């Protein structure tokens, strides 16, 4: 009986969903300000081929994250980040080795790695159970790593001090609240629609790094206008041109789009 149970497939294959999410995000075209099959967006050091190499390097790690979560499932949530981080950093190094030092997917590794790791310690996998446990694992992360530091050594720390933005840490600690709200309003048809919903509300640290708080508000307003008035491929191409002219890239929303793909696949 034990042998039969051990060979049963997991009801949800999170590592496969995570890998597919990265491919779905990359191939979505047009994607305003971002690398896609049409152009490099607002990036001079990245292109489609580089992202392909990055995804190939990252993909094997998703199963390792899940296996690590399984091994340490009995340990309390507040100990899990310390267990996960060394493997997350190793995955980042694999990415950098494949891209020649270019950060293509650091945010995706953080978010999707957390989801895969959490899938290893959650008995009944659902969007609710995963997001709840990610929130438990990341409880206090913003306070420890953003609010608790005064040196403002990183972009994330500076943005928290200046604008109260919590970035990827805050989104994880919230159990991906921004993604889940966008999914609730999404019709499940076009990934472009989900991306626009994310861009309309996400406090995207990539945009703030490139264009200040004004750049963030510009993209949010543009996305809201398209959602309110309707959009098509031509409108997205026009938005792409506008963001490229302003050197704006909503990379944080691209990462959340991947999270949205995973969560929508297990509802």
N, C-alpha and C positions, 0 to 999 in steps of 0.2 A: 504493500500500500504506500509506504513511504517513497519507494522508487518511482511509482506512478506519479505521485504528487510532484516529485522533484523534476520530472520530465515534462510536466504540463507547461505550455507557453504562458508567459505573462499576458494578462488580458489587454494590456496596452504596452506597445513597444516604444517607450519614450526616446531612447537613443535614435531610432529610425525616424521618429517624428521630428526630433531636433535637427537632424541632418537635412531632412526634407525642407524644414523651415528655412534653413540658410539658402538652399537652392531656390526656393520659391521667392524669397526676398531678392536674391540677385537677378533672377530672370524677369521679374516684374518690370515692364517697360511701357511707357516712359515713367521715370521716377524722379520727380523734381529735385534737382540739386545733388542727386546721388548717382553712383555708378550703376549703369544698366547695360543692356545690349546696344543701346543707341549711342551713348557717350559716357564720359568719365564724370559727369556732373561738375561739381565745384572742386574736384580733386585733381591735382597735378601729379601726384605720386601714386595713383591707383588707377587700375583699369579692370575690365571684365576678366581678363586672363589671370591677373593677380588674385582676384577674389576666388577664382576657380582653384588655384593652387592652395589658397588659404583654407577653403572648405575641405579639400582633400586631406590636408594636414590635421585639421581639427576633428573631423568625423570619428576616427577611432577612439577618441577620448570620451565620447558621450557614453559608450558602454562601460568604460572604466569608472566614470562618475557614478553610474547606477550601481555597479558592483561594490564600490566603496561605501555607498549609502547602505547597501544590504549588510555588509560586514559590520558596520557600526550602528545598525538600526536600534539596538537596545540602549545606546547611550543617550543622555538627555539632549534636548535641542540646543541648549546654550553651549554645548561643547562641539557642535558639528562644524562650525565655520573653521575652527582651528584644524580640524581633521581634513576638511575639503581644500583649504587654501593651497597647500603645497602641490596638490595635483592640478589645481587651477592654474598656478604659476607655470607648471611644467607644460600644460597645454598652450599657454601663451607663448612660451619659448618655441614650441613646435610651429606655431603660427609665424612668429618672427623669422624662424629659420627658412620657412617656405616663401616668405614675402620680402626677404632681404631687409628686415627690420621695420617694415611698414605695419602700422596698426590697422588692420582690416576688420577684425572681429573681436576686439577685446571686450566690448560691451556684450556681444552675443555670447561669448564664452562665459561671462559672469552669470547672465540671466539663464541661458539654456543649461549651463553646467549645474546651477542650483536646482533647476527643475528635474534634471536627470538624477542627480544625487538624491533629491527628495523622493523620487519615484522608487528608489531602492529601499526606503525606510517606511513608506506608506503601504499599508496592507490592501486597502481598497482604493485604487487610483481613480480620481476624478479631478475635474478642474478645481472644485471646491477644496478637496482634501490636499491637493498639491499646493495651492496658493496659501491655504491656512498654515501648512507646515513650513513653507518658505518664510512666511511672516514670523513664525515662532523661531526658526533658526536665526533670522536676521534681527530679532528684537534687540533694540538698543544700539544698532549699528550706526545710525546717524549721530546719536549722542556721543558715541565713543570716537568716531573717526572724522566727524565734521565739527559738531558743536564743541567737543571736548578739546580741540586743538586750537592753539593761538598763533602758530607759526604761519598759517596760510601758505604752505609750501606748494600745494597742488592747485590746479584749476578748480577742482571740486570744492576745496576748502575756501578758496577766494569767493566762489559763487555763493556759497552758503553764507559767508560773512556779509557779502554785499547785498544779496537779493533774497536770502533764505531758501535758495534752491537746494534740494537734497539729491538730485540726480538719480543715478542707477541704484545707489544705496537706499534712498527713500522709497523708490518704486518697489524694490525687493522687500523692504521692511513692511510695506503696506500690503504685501501679498499680490502685487501687480494690479493695484486698484485702477490705475489709468487704463490698462489693457482691458480689464474686465468691464469697465463702463463703456468703452468703445465697442466691445463685442456685443454688449446688450443692445446698443443702438444700431449695430451693423445688420444688414439684411442677409449676410452670408453668401452673397453672389460675387461681387468684385473685390479683389484684394486692394485695388486702388481706392475703393470707398473706405475700407478699413484704415489704410494708410492716411487718408485725408482726415478721418476722425481722430486719429492719434496725433497728427500734426496740429490739429485745431486746439488741442488741450494740453499736450505734453510740454512740460517745462524742460525743453531739450537743451542740455548743457553744451552740446556741440554747436548749436546755433549761437548761444551766448558767447562761447569762446571765439567764434568767428565774427559775430556782428553785434556783440553786446546785447543788452536787454531789448534794444530797438530791433535788432535782427530777429530775435525770438518773437516779439509782438508782430512784426511784419509777416512772418510765415504763419503764425497762428491766425491772424486776420485774413490772410489770403485763403487759407484752407477753409475757414468758416464761410467765407464768401462763396466759394465754389460749392460747398455743401448746401448752402441756402438757396443758391440761384441755379444750380445744376452744372454739370461738367461733362466733358467728353475728352477724347484723346487730344484734340486741338487745344483745349483749355489747359490740359496737363503739360503739353509741350510749351505753351506760353509761360506757364508757371516755372517750368524747368529753366527756360531762358532767363526769366527774371531773377531766379535764385542764383544762377551761375554768374550773372552780371554783378550780383552783390556778394559773391563768394560765400554763399550760405549753403550749408549741407545739414539736413535734419537727420543726422546719423543715429541719434538717440531714438527717434521714432522708427527708424529702420530696424533697430534692435527689438523694439517692442512689437513691431509687425511680426517678427519671427516668434516671439512669445505668444502672440495672438493666434498664429497658425497652430502652434502646439496645443494651446488650450482649446481651440475650436475643434481640434481633432479628437479630443477625449471627452467631449460633452455628451 
